[in-house]
Structures are given as structure tokens and as C-alpha cells.
Amino acid sequence: MANVLIRPDWYIPERLVTPEHVYRNRRTFLRQMGLTGAGLFTAAPALLSARAAEAASKAIASRFPAKRNPDFNPKLRISNEDPATSYNNFYEFSTSKDRVKRLVGNFKTQPWPLEIYGLCEKPLKVDLADLLEEFPQEERVYRFRCVEAWSMVVPWTGFVLADLLKKVQPKSEAKFVRFETAGRPEEMPGYNRLLAQGYPLPYNEGLRLDEAMHPLTLVCTGMYGKPLPKQNGAPVRIIVPWKYGYKSIKSIVKIELVAKQPSTLWEALQPTEYPFESNVEPNVPHPRWSQATEREVDTGDRIPTLPYNGYAEQVAKLYKKG
Ligand code: MTE
């Protein structure tokens, strides 16, 4: 009998794991492994996880740092990196802000299939690393204001959401965009407790289409010149700088174009405290506290809150009545 070597399912022949530098880019590398397009979604999980994750995270890391765009808040003092990346709201891990960072270790952020679908002509399923081949990133310094009245100033890296939405060609019936975070109880230690408390998970948020298409709204993959830390929403989140932070949904896997205003997690839980629109408005107090001032996370200083978080000139026109 011939000497037959039995290989496990996940075995990758040596010729297919040619060192990465031999390939011009990650797409080529994954194609060699049959891991692009439909293959990416159907291949054996073990095969995907090791080699593809490594290739994807290298490909993403190679996009950093991106060039800063000087048009966005060039004079603001940037918050210190450590508090900005250790004081987090990411309820699927923990409701204690200082514990999230310690609990994200098992969260797998590579590879990261992203789906853009719904009322559009060209729905898309793509891995984030491939998407970044197409959409060049830039760095923008934005103010970031939580509804809980703390704030920071962050250099985010990303690209304009409108560019991605234009690619899928929204149909005329599309009036809103719904976003959804990955829902993975096995990797997110706080998930099942939230579910038991009645949170409508996976975390979901929404924007009007004109808000989503606004040139300030970012698909964000990094901060402080590096890929996003897991606790800040790796590998991809949305940043909407004139709205309270809960609209800036983390670790998104789905973007859906819809006709009607979607239900959103916080509004479903407490509509009077966390309404769908949620623009930063210092003159409209939260039912339980004032929104007139905010506490800087790194200095602890209290500073006045600005209408639309300082972006009134760019966005107030979206909300003019009549
Ligand atoms: N996204 C998900 N999936 N889960 C969350 O709990 N919290 C939101 C938002 N996005 C949240 C989320 C809230 S309330 C805020 S203020 C910001 O993320 C906090 O972002 P940061 O931790 O990067 O400062």
C-alpha cells in the first residue's frame, strides 16, 4: 500500500504559505488559500482563524499611521492616550468603564467580515482588510462627548462613511442606516448578563441617511496613529462627532440601508433619556443631569459643552425645520 499521509482538515500545504513579502498584497495571499469572496465565509473555521487572521491584521497595521488632515480641529489639545483607551463604555464586556480593557482578550477581531446590504443596488460582503485597500484613510482630530457628560479629544483614523455608502448605491427608498455590533457571548464576558437584563442585543444604532452621508461621519479603524484597541471598538466603529457617544457604535459587522427609522438599543431601553437623534445640545438637559458642561477624561477639568459638540457650523443645517 502506498505511503498515504493523512492531513488534518486545517492543513495548509507549505507552497501556499509562501512568506507574505512574496505577495504584492493580502488579497493575493488569501486568494492563494481560497479565502476571498464566498470562500472567506465558507472555509473551515480553523483555516480562517490562524493564517488569515495574521494576514489581515498585518494588512491593517500597514495602513498606520495615516496622514493627518489639518482641516479638522487643528488647534485642540489632544487628550492623553492612556485614559482615552482605558475608560470605556463597551457594555458587552462590562458596565464598569475601567474593567472593559481587562476583559477584551478573547475577542477575535481578525479577519473581520463586514456586510453592507438592504435597500441598495450593490450589496457588499467584504473583509475589512480588503476594504482598506480601496478606501484610503486619514487622521482627523475630533471632540468626543458622552451623554454621561465626560469628553475627550481624539485623533481618529478612518475614511468617510459616505464613500462606502456611495459604493453600494442606496436606492431612493433608503432613508436610514442601521448598524449592528458583533454579538458573541462566548468572547464577550458581559453579554449574557445584558441579555438577561433585557438589552436588545446585538448592540445596534442608527442614523438618518443624510447624517450617515455627512462628510464628518467616519468609518473609524484607529486612534492615536494605531489600529483601534479592542476596548475602543476594534477593528471598525463609526464616529459621529456631533452626537452623544452612544451613537458611535463599536465593532460593527452589519450596515443596513432601511426605509423606516430603525429601533436602536438605547432608545428601545429608555426613549426619554437616549432618543434616536441625540445631538449634543447643552441647553437640553438629560432627565437626570445637566448637559451644560462636561468633564475632560484626562484632566478632570469641567468645560462648557458646545452646541453640536462644536460642529454647529457644519451640521446645524441638517436640523433646520421647514
Ligand atoms: N458600542 C457597543 N457595541 N457597545 C457599547 O456599549 N457604548 C457606546 C459607544 N459604542 C457602546 C458602543 C457609548 S455609551 C459610548 S460613550 C462610546 O461607545 C464610548 O466609546 P469609547 O469607549 O471608545 O470612549
Boltz pocket constraint, residues with backbone or C-beta under 6 A from the ligand:
constraints:
  - pocket:
      binder: B
      contacts: [[A, 84], [A, 87], [A, 88], [A, 89], [A, 90], [A, 91], [A, 92], [A, 145], [A, 146], [A, 147], [A, 181], [A, 203], [A, 231], [A, 232], [A, 233], [A, 244], [A, 245], [A, 246], [A, 247], [A, 248], [A, 249], [A, 250], [A, 251]]
      max_distance: 6.0
